[in-house]
Amino acid sequence: MIAEGVYHATTRRIAEAASVNVATLHYHFANKEEILFSVLEGMASSYRVTLKSRFAKPQKLKDRIRDLPPFIFSEIESARRADGASGDDALRVAHPPRGAYGGRQGP
């Protein structure tokens, strides 16, 4: 999905990447969207745990506002290094292909 984006991902390609057959994938997930939501749910859950542990102590609002962005960016950088993905890769995953909504094709 990182290489080609969510819009080009198919259940067959996801199954191949996960080294399972398509029938096994469909046994656990109804469709591609359910797979993606499951992945995002796991990521969000993990992130909430990390965020909760980092900001467990009470803090003044101005201090929390100051500390939160650097923390978030450091987490993003850590995830990129661990996955070998770049910022452009992360954007490509979520961005629809040109013309997906019948709009302007761009430059």
HELIX and SHEET records of a PDB file:
HELIX    1   1 VAL A    6  HIS A    8  5                                   3    
HELIX    2   2 THR A   11  ALA A   17  1                                   7    
HELIX    3   3 VAL A   22  HIS A   28  1                                   7    
HELIX    4   4 LYS A   32  ARG A   54  1                                  23    
HELIX    5   5 LEU A   61  ASP A   83  1                                  23    
HELIX    6   6 GLY A   87  ALA A   94  1                                   8    
END                                                                             
